[in-house]
Amino acid sequence: MVQSALIVAFVYWLIMAVDYLIAWQTLTRPIVVAPVTGLFLGDLHTGIIMGASLEAIFMGISAIGGSVPADATSSSILAVAFTILSGADVETGLAIAMPIGTLMASFKSMTTPIYAALSPYWEELAASGNMKSFRIQTIAFQLTLANITGVLILFFSVAYGTTALESLLASMPGFVTRGLAAASSMMTGVGYAILLSMLWTKEVGGFFFVGYVLAKYLGMDSLSIAILGAVIAITSFMNEKRYIDLKNSLSSKGAAAAANDEEDFF
């Protein structure tokens, strides 16, 4: 398990480092993190399946300001690692993802005051005007100390927690495992509901029911509905853009005509 723990810790560090170095391109999202974890642990298929489901769960959960409701990155890595290493089913791994994410967010919030205490040093370094030193030190800090908490927690969780989790799952009665499977299915629905609560408007609300009809009554699969939705979204965007351009053009022509009339009057 120590070797697997080192791999998991390395995956976390790699994802966080690359995402920072290329200017936060959301590589830390579950749909990216989970397949990468599965690839490094030798089970890409499980990583892809769990990545799609975990993204649906955490899709509507965002860190706004200092509020971090759940750490999607750490929980996705641990959920995939526990599922692959313990031999548990995907549903069980998904069910433990949210508690892990909430716990990891609590651990990370404890380190915030420590990092905040370094602010005077960074401000003084920036004020000195030595950009080369500032750049090197900030990058070195991000690649080492900034992620050390997550790296250590993930390492010890996998190294010493996987065997205990495997024993716990093996000792659970059937109704508990079935309950975990049902809970994982509900978590996906909850994730979509959180996202929908922020996006819902009367203009786009009808598409939600259209998608339900396509899936439930016409039997279309998710990929077909996604392609159809993408076509509708692109078409609506282009039509709206064309309308705005036409409106701006007419406004410009109207303003020019008004200016000409004023000049003719004088």
N, C-alpha and C positions, 0 to 999 in steps of 0.2 A: 504493500500500500504506500510505502514511502516514495517509491518511484512514480506511482500514479499521482501522489500528492505533489511531487515536484513538477510534474507535467501540468497539472491543474493550476498551480501557482504561476508557472511560466506563461500559460495561456492568458491568465488574468493580466499579468504584467505586460505582455505583448499587446493585447487589445488596448489597454489603457495608454500605453506609450505611443503606439501608432496613431490612435485616434487623436491624441494631443499634438503629435508632430505634424499632422496634416490638417490641423485647424478644426478639430471637432466635427468630423464627418458622420457622426452618429453610428460609428462602428461598434459602440458599446450596447446597441440594442439586442434583445434576445434573438431576433431572426438572423443576426450575424454571429453572435457569441456562441450560441448553442451548436450550430454546425461545426464551427472551428473547434470547440471542445470535443465534440464527437469524433472529428477527424484525428485529433491528436491522441485520443484514447482508443482509436481503432474501430469505432462504430459510427460512421458518418450518417447512416440511415436513421438511427435513433436521434442523432443530433438535429437532423433536418426536420423530422417529425415534431420533436419537442420544441424546436425553434419557432415553427409556425404557431404552435399552440401557446407558447409562452409569450410571443409577441401579441397575440390576441388578448391575453390576460393583462399584460402590462401596457397595452396600447394607449389607454386613457389615463395612465398614471405618469405625471410629469413632476420633476423637481422645480418648483417655482420659488425663487429667492433662496432663503435658508431652509425652506420646508422640503424634506426628503421623505415622502411617505413609504417608499420601498426601493431597495437597491436592486433594480432589474438585472444588472450585469452580474453581480455576485450570485444572486439567487439562480439565475439561468445556468451559470457554470456549475454550481453545486448540485442543482437538480439533475442536470445531465450526467454529471460524474457519479452521483449516487445511484442513478438508474442503471448506468452501464456497469459500474463496478460491483453493485450488490445484486444485479440480476433481477431487479424489480421491474414491474411493468410500467409503461409510459404513464398511465393514469395516476399511479402512486407518486411518481416523480413530479408530475404536474401539481398534485395536491399539496406537496410540501414546499413548493416554490414560493408561494406568498408568505408563509411564516418565516422562511429563511430570509427573504428579501427585507421584511420588516425588521428582523433581528439585526441583519447586517447594516441597515440604515441607522439603527440605534448605536451600534459600535462605531460607525464612521462619524456620527455626530459628536461623539466624545472627543475626537481628535481635532475638531474645528477650532476650539480655543487655543490649542497649541500652535496650529498653523497661523491663526490670526495674530498671535503674539510676535510673529516674525515680520509683520507689516512694517514697523518702523525701519527695520534693516533694509527691506526691499525699497522703501521710499527714499532712504538715504542713498542707496546704490543708484537708483534711477536719477536722483538729483545731481549725482556726481558727473553725469554725462558720459560715463564709460560704457558705451553701448555693447562693446564686445564682451566685457566682463559680465554685464547684466544678462546678456543673452545666454552665455555659457552657464552661468549659475542657475538661472531659471529653468533651463532645459535639464541640467543635472539634477536639480531638486525634484522636478516632475518625474524623472525616470527612476529616482531612488526613494527619497523620503516620502513623497506625496502619496505613493501607493503601497508603502511598506505594511500598513495596517491590513489592507485587504489581502495582500500576498500571504502574510503570516496566518491570518484567520483561515483562509482557504486551504493552506498547507496542512495545518493541524486538524481542520475539520475532516479532510479526506484521509489523512494518515491515521487518525485515531477514532474517527467517527463512523467510517463506512462499515467496519465489521460489526459495531454495535447496532447500527441501523439495520444491517442484514439480519442479525439475530432477532431484532425486534419485529421486523416484518414477517419473519418465519414463524414467530410465536403468536402472531395476531390471528384471531378467529376469522372465519370467512366473511361474516357480516361487516366487520371493520374494514377489510380490504375492499369489499363492494361499496361501502360508504365512501371510502377514499376515491374510488373510481367515479362515483356519482358527484362528489365534491369537485373533482377536477373538471368534469363537464360543465358544472355550474359556474366555475371560475372563468371559463372562456366567455360564457354569456355575460357575466358581471363585467368583464373587461370591455366588451363591446358596448354594454349599457353605459359605463362611465364615459366612454368616448362619445357615444351618441348624445348623452345629456349636454355635452358642450357644443355639438354641431347641429343639433336639431333646430330646424326652422320649418315654417309652413311651406317654403319653396322646395326644400329637398326632402321633406318628410314622406312625400308620396313614393319616392324611390325605395324607401325601406320596405314598404308593403309590396311593391313590385318585385323586389328581390325575394321576399318571402313566398310570393305566389310562384315565381320561377323555380325555387328550390323545392317547395312542398308539394305543389300540385302538378307542375310540369316535369319534375324530376331532373332538372338540370344540375350538373355538378358545379363545384365552387369555381373551377377554372373558367368554365364557359360564362358563368355569371360575372366573374371579374373582368373578362375581356369585354363583355357587353357593357358593363358599367364604365370601363375605361373609354370606350367609344362614345358613350353618352356624355361623359365628363369632358372629353376633349372637344366634342362638337359644341356643347354648351359654352365652353370657355372661348372658342373661336367666334361663335355668334355674338357673345357678349363683348368681346374685344372689337369686333367689326362694328357693333352698335356704338360703342364708346368713341371709336375713331371717327365714325360718321357724325356723331353728335359734336365732337370737337371741331371737325371740319366745318360744319354748318355754323357753329358759334363764331369761328374765325372769319368766315365769309360775311356773317351778319355784322360783326364788329367792323370789318373793313368797309362794308357798304355804308354803315352809319357814319364812319369817319369821312368817306367821300361826300356824303350828303351834307355833312357839316361844312366841309371845305367849299362846296358849291354854293351853300347859303351865304357864306361870308365873301 
